[in-house]
Amino acid sequence: MSAEQAIPVIDFSTWAGGSHEERKHIARELTEACHSVGFVYIANHGVPEDLVSQAFSWSKKLFDLPEDQKMLAPHPPGPTVHRGYSWPGLEKSHGLQGELGLRHQTPGRTTELTSKKESYEIGSEAFDRQPNVWLPEHVLPGFRSFMVGFYWRCFEAAKELLRALALGIGLDEEDYFLQLHSGEGNQLRLLHYPPVEAEKLTSNVVARMPAHTDWGSITLLFQDECGGLQVEDPRQPGHFVDATPLKSVLVMNVGDLMMRWSNVRLPKIDNAPRNASTDPRDKRYANGKDDPGTLLNPVLRDY
């Protein structure tokens, strides 16, 4: 099955200026896609293509820096704060044995693999619980300013998707989920998967990242032309299809929190980076750390 068959494309071109009925139609398309697949392509999402291109350019400049310069903004020790630069091998992948570490394989056969990727995580400058860790300005002039702006521009797009999800699952208040998301607790993650020998991947010496679901409400993903994302086909558990990059289109998926809020009306679906020896990069914007103190009770009792 191709990605185009497995992952629907939802066009938001008429969302902003559309009538209530037009917005409801788009919202129903979105929620039906999320219900049946968990992942969707979003066209005309509101983040300008030139801004996305600039983000990839900045990301390449970052990851092309010498290791000692990237280490001037190291990820803090421990599991609490997720900010700054994570170098290849810092993260360990715990998954069931097999090419993608799939949950559908023999239970109990777990392994710890070195995660062969590097990342840089950014959040709101005002969120004291997760303070940003920046490179010195002279190392990459302009990087901080651009990424702060890009973070909030992605949140504007995410807000419209949250509105559509609320409308699509039948809530009376379109802004219901916005009350739970100020934008302060979100995360922008720049990801780079350096080339790896195919034999090491297939023999489970190292891993990109085993199959997993995302914590949070929703995730927005921008991919470069290399692609790399694979999505589990809910109709064929254990079978993954490539989420082929489409021009000017982002990938959105439902996270654990949104599944809980929707009473499983919108399910979370496994995803994983493709085990290839190529050099993909992507931008992942996780809109979804709900504001502190939020109750995680379902907002739908039945459907």
HELIX and SHEET records of a PDB file:
HELIX    1   1 ALA A    3  ALA A    6  1                                   4    
HELIX    2   2 HIS A   20  SER A   36  1                                  17    
HELIX    3   3 GLU A   49  PHE A   63  1                                  15    
HELIX    4   4 GLU A   67  LYS A   70  1                                   4    
HELIX    5   5 PHE A  143  GLY A  168  1                                  26    
HELIX    6   6 PHE A  177  LEU A  180  5                                   4    
HELIX    7   7 ALA A  198  THR A  202  1                                   5    
HELIX    8   8 ASP A  256  TRP A  261  1                                   6    
SHEET    1   A 8 VAL A   9  ASP A  11  0                                        
SHEET    2   A 8 PHE A  39  ALA A  43  1                                        
SHEET    3   A 8 VAL A 249  VAL A 254 -1                                        
SHEET    4   A 8 ILE A 218  GLN A 223 -1                                        
SHEET    5   A 8 ARG A 281  ASN A 287 -1                                        
SHEET    6   A 8 GLN A 187  HIS A 192 -1                                        
SHEET    7   A 8 GLU A 118  ILE A 122 -1                                        
SHEET    8   A 8 GLY A  84  SER A  86 -1                                        
SHEET    1   B 3 LYS A  92  LEU A  96  0                                        
SHEET    2   B 3 THR A 110  SER A 115 -1                                        
SHEET    3   B 3 VAL A 206  ALA A 207  1                                        
SHEET    1   C 3 PHE A 240  ASP A 242  0                                        
SHEET    2   C 3 LEU A 229  GLU A 232 -1                                        
SHEET    3   C 3 ASN A 271  PRO A 273 -1                                        
END                                                                             
